[in-house]
Amino acid sequence: MQFDLPTDRVFAVGDVSVVLDPSPHPFAAANVSAIEAHWEVAKAANPALFDGEVALLSSLSLRGDDLVGRCHIVRYATFLYWRSLRPIPGAGHAYTHAMLVSSDNALVAIRMGPSTVNAGTVYFAAGSFEPVDFPDGKADLEANMRREVIEETGIDLSGVPHERQYHAVSKTTGTVVFRRYFLDRSADELAEDIRRHVAAEDDPEIEGPVIIRSPSDLPDRLAQQMPDLIAWHFSNPPER
């Protein structure tokens, strides 16, 4: 099967092997006119959108404990059109979450800024895989996490202790692969650092930090994957 994953539950992942196929994605090739028309509407509604390059899956499955997939680089316009139709056979989305854990065991998430396609939504700093994330033809999850976290929050994950084990959860919106990173500052200190980073940016991607201190401390406008990740964190003591 093109997409064969357990859904709506967190599961452990061994190796992650998502390879880049240089050929056009069949979904993109089959929907050229519809993609362009959808992009024109989206761009008119939000002129800040940029038609860059992102990865869209053509397959993703669990083989034993290993996550194995294939993706293709597509226009952001193609990704947005896919989003408007999902779920559909033959095309899907995978991304990462560096789950930031403060020294007082709170989770440090972010709320997306008003000029982004996910404006107001709360999740962990993240972004789609881009061409730079495939240095040897295989997705580099750790590099993707570091890049997205420092761009959005100013926090550098280089050298930050983290769990060895990856976990994942698959939803109709896509599949997120995540692991916990353990920071040496309190949630309040980290939130202040992130607010300073946002204030210094000319065009910040995020509105600001969101601190989650317990499984019942759920902010409004959580992304679909977040309740499962929050519940999992607070019911599974960290392995450092």
N, C-alpha and C positions, 0 to 999 in steps of 0.2 A: 504494500500500500504506500501511496505517496506520503501520507501523514498518519502515523500509527503511534499514538501516545496516550497514556492515561490522562484523563481530563479532570479538572476541578479538584485536584489534590496535589500536595507537595510530594515529590519523590526524589530519592538520591540519584546522583549521576556520577558515573565513573569518568571515562574519557569523553571529551566533546570533540567531534570531528565534523565540522561544517566546512565543506570545500566550495571553492569558487569555480563555477562553470563559466567560461568566457563566452559561451553562446548566448543569444538573446533569450530572455524568459518567454516561454510560449504565451503567457498571459499578456505580456506587453505587445508581442507581435500580432496577437489576435484582436487587440482593442485600440489600435492607434487613434482612430477618429474619436472614439468615446473618451479616451484619456485626454486628448487635447481639448475637447469641449468641456469636460469636467474641470480641467485646470483653469480654463478661462474664467469660469464661474468662481472657483475658489480664490483665484488671484484678485478678482474684482472685489470679493468680500474681504480679503485680507492682503493688501498690497505688500506686506512685509514678507510673505512667503517667498522662498528661494527654491528654484528648480534644480537642486543639486543631484548627487548620485547616492543611492542607498542600495542595500541588498534585499532581495525578495526571494524567499525560499520556493523551490519547486518540489522538495521532499524533506521530510524530517521524521525519524523513527527512533525507537528505543530498541537496541540490540543487546540483550542482557542488561547491563547497567550503563552501556555506552549510548550517547546521543549522537546519531549519525545523520547528516543532512547535506543537501546541495542547494546552492543559491546562485543568483545571477544579479549583476549590477543593473539597476533600472533608474529611470528618472524619478525624482521625488513626485512628479505629477502622476506617474504610474502607481506609486505606492499609495497616494491619496485616493486614486480611483479604486484601487483594491480595497482600501479601508471602507469605502462607501458600499461595498458589496459583501464584505466578509460575513461569514465564512463561505469560501467557494473551493471546489476541488482544484488541486494543482497549483495553488499559490498560498503562501503563508508567511508569517513574520516571526523571527526570533530576535531577542535582544537580551541584554544583561542588566542586572542590578547589583551594584556594590551596596550591600546592606550595612550602612554605617551605624555602629554601636558605640555609644558614649561610655565614659568610665563609670557612669552611674546607671548603665544598662538601659538607657532610653534609645529609641531609634530616631535617626536624624534623616528626615525626608525633605522634599522641597515642593513648593507650589509653583506651577508653570506660569510664566509671564503672559500678559494680555496680547502680545503680538504673535504668540505661537499657536500652532494648530490645536494644542491641548490646553489652551488657556484656562487657568484656575484649577486644573487637575492636580492631585497630590499623589506623588510616588517617589521612589528613590531616584537620584540623579541618573539619567540614562539617555541613550540615543541609539538609533538604528546603526547597524554595521555599515561602514563606508569602505570604499576601496582601500584606504590606508590600513584597515584592520585585517588585511589578508596579505601579510608580507611574504609568505611562502605558499600562497594559494589556499591556506587554511585559516579560519577565523581565529584571531588572537584575542581571547576573551579578556584576559587580564589587561592588555593594552587598551582595549575598548573601554573597560571600566575606569582605568586611570584617566584617560582622556576626557571622558564625559564628566567625571566628578570634579576634576580641576577646572574645566571650562565653566561649569554651572555654579560651583560652590567655592572655588579657590582652594580646596583641600587637596593636598598632594598625597596620594596613597603609596608612593614609593617608600618601601621599607616598613609600612604599617602592618602589624601582625594580622593574619587572617586565617580562617579555617582552611584546611586542605580540601575538604569535601565541597563539591558543588551540589546544589539542589535545583530543582526546576518545578514549575507549575505551568500547565497548558490550559489556555482559555480560548474562547472564540476570537478574542482580540489578538492572540498570539501566544508564544511560548517564551517565558522569561527564565533565564538561567542565573542563579544568584549564589552568593556566599557572603558571610559576615566578615567585616573588617572592624578591628577593635582599636578605637582611638583613645588617646591618653588624656582627654579633656572631658569635662562635664558637658551635658547637653546644653546648658545655658551658655557656657563658654564657646562651644561650637556654633551655636545659633548666632552669637554676636559676631564671630569671625565671618560667617556666611553673609550676614547683613552688611558688614563692611565691604566684602567683596562685591556684592550687588550694587552698593552705593557708588563704588568706584568704576563700574562698567558704564560705557556710553549706551549700550543696547543690551541689557542683561536678559538672559533667557528665562530666568526665574523671577518670581515675585519676592520669594524669601524662603527661609527655613520653616519646617513644620516638625515639631517634636512630639513623639508618641511615647508615652511613659508606661502604658499598660495595655492589655488586650481589649479593654473597654474604652480606651482613650482614642476613639476613632474620629478623625477630623472629617469635615464635610468634603464632598467631591473627591473621594478616594478613587483611584484607578481600579479597574475590575480585579486585578491580581492582588491588590494590597491587603484586603482582609485576610486572605489565606496566609500571606507572608507574615503579617503581624501576629496572627494566632500561633503560627509555627514558631516564631522567635521566642515568644514568652512561654511556650510549653516545652521548649527544648533548650536546656542549659548549654551555653557555648562550650565548644571543645577548642581550647587554645593550643 
